[in-house]
């Protein structure tokens, strides 16, 4: 079973709690704390982070460059400062579109996950 690791500053945050639940429901995921914020990994590769950008909470997703360019034009998103055009951040200090957040979490996961993890996901692991 995947278990959360204590975060640094935002453990009581409702947005982080929901991100944590979504990420850790996926096969072979873990939460680590690095650079002062929670990171969610599929195996050894980070696919989502929860962090503060410009003093605003955000959910960062690892996506392909085309998706980063697409979401960079959408209100409520910003290019992740360190992301080398592979990360986009959804600002989380207002109303969060959870349907879209879940979709992007899955996209991020599939981008970095090993084939066996994707197979497990497709067989219903973490469904719901």
C-alpha positions as CSV (number, residue, x, y, z in Angstrom):
1,X,0.0,0.0,0.0
2,X,1.2,3.5,-0.8
3,X,1.6,5.7,2.2
4,X,2.1,9.5,2.5
5,X,5.3,10.8,4.0
6,X,4.9,13.8,6.2
7,X,5.1,17.1,4.2
8,X,6.9,20.2,5.5
9,X,4.6,23.2,5.7
10,X,1.3,22.2,4.2
11,X,0.1,19.0,5.8
12,X,-3.2,20.6,7.0
13,X,-4.0,22.0,3.6
14,X,-7.2,20.6,2.0
15,X,-5.8,20.9,-1.5
16,X,-2.7,19.0,-0.6
17,X,-4.8,16.3,1.1
18,X,-6.8,15.8,-2.1
19,X,-3.7,15.8,-4.4
20,X,-2.1,13.3,-2.0
21,X,-5.1,11.0,-2.1
22,X,-5.2,11.1,-5.9
23,X,-1.5,10.6,-6.4
24,X,-1.1,7.9,-3.9
25,X,-4.0,5.9,-5.3
26,X,-1.9,5.1,-8.4
27,X,0.4,2.0,-8.6
28,X,3.8,2.2,-7.0
29,X,3.6,5.9,-6.0
30,X,5.3,7.5,-3.0
31,X,5.5,10.9,-1.5
32,X,8.8,12.5,-0.7
33,X,9.8,15.8,0.6
34,X,12.4,17.7,-1.3
35,X,13.1,21.4,-2.0
36,X,10.8,22.2,0.9
37,X,7.6,20.7,-0.6
38,X,5.8,17.4,-1.2
39,X,6.7,15.5,-4.4
40,X,4.8,12.5,-5.7
41,X,6.8,9.9,-7.6
42,X,6.0,6.9,-9.8
43,X,8.9,4.7,-9.0
44,X,11.9,7.1,-8.9
45,X,10.4,9.8,-11.2
46,X,8.5,12.8,-9.9
47,X,5.2,13.4,-11.7
48,X,3.4,15.9,-9.4
49,X,4.5,18.4,-6.8
50,X,2.6,20.7,-4.5
51,X,4.4,24.0,-4.0
52,X,4.2,27.7,-3.6
53,X,5.0,29.9,-6.7
54,X,5.0,33.7,-6.3
55,X,3.4,33.2,-2.8
56,X,0.5,31.2,-4.2
57,X,-0.1,27.5,-3.7
58,X,0.1,25.4,-6.9
59,X,0.0,21.9,-8.2
60,X,2.8,21.2,-10.7
61,X,2.4,18.5,-13.4
62,X,5.0,16.9,-15.6
63,X,3.7,17.0,-19.1
64,X,4.9,16.8,-22.7
65,X,6.0,20.1,-24.2
66,X,2.9,20.4,-26.4
67,X,0.6,20.1,-23.3
68,X,2.8,22.6,-21.4
69,X,2.4,25.1,-24.2
70,X,-1.4,24.5,-24.3
71,X,-2.0,25.0,-20.6
72,X,0.4,28.0,-20.4
73,X,-2.3,29.9,-22.3
74,X,-5.1,28.8,-19.9
75,X,-6.1,31.1,-17.1
76,X,-5.0,29.8,-13.8
77,X,-1.9,28.1,-15.1
78,X,1.7,29.2,-15.2
79,X,4.9,27.7,-16.5
80,X,6.7,26.1,-13.6
81,X,9.9,28.2,-13.0
82,X,12.3,25.3,-13.0
83,X,10.4,23.1,-15.5
84,X,12.4,23.4,-18.7
85,X,9.1,23.4,-20.5
86,X,8.3,20.0,-19.1
87,X,6.2,21.2,-16.1
88,X,3.1,23.4,-15.8
89,X,1.5,24.6,-12.6
90,X,-2.1,25.0,-11.8
91,X,-2.7,27.7,-9.2
92,X,-4.6,26.3,-6.2
93,X,-5.5,29.4,-4.2
94,X,-9.0,29.7,-5.8
95,X,-11.5,27.1,-6.9
96,X,-9.7,24.0,-8.2
97,X,-11.1,22.2,-11.2
98,X,-10.6,18.7,-9.8
99,X,-11.8,16.9,-12.9
100,X,-9.0,18.6,-14.8
101,X,-6.5,18.2,-12.0
102,X,-7.2,14.4,-11.9
103,X,-6.8,14.2,-15.7
104,X,-3.4,16.0,-15.5
105,X,-2.3,13.8,-12.6
106,X,-3.0,10.7,-14.7
107,X,-1.3,12.2,-17.7
108,X,1.8,13.1,-15.7
109,X,1.8,9.7,-14.1
110,X,1.6,7.9,-17.5
111,X,4.4,10.0,-18.8
112,X,6.9,8.8,-16.2
113,X,5.6,5.4,-15.1
114,X,7.1,2.1,-16.1
115,X,5.1,-0.1,-18.4
116,X,4.2,-2.5,-15.5
117,X,2.7,0.5,-13.5
118,X,0.6,1.5,-16.5
119,X,-0.6,-2.1,-16.9
120,X,-1.6,-2.2,-13.2
121,X,-3.4,1.1,-13.6
122,X,-5.3,-0.1,-16.6
123,X,-6.3,-3.3,-14.7
124,X,-8.1,-1.1,-12.2
125,X,-5.6,-0.2,-9.5
126,X,-6.6,3.0,-7.9
127,X,-9.9,3.2,-9.8
128,X,-12.5,5.4,-8.4
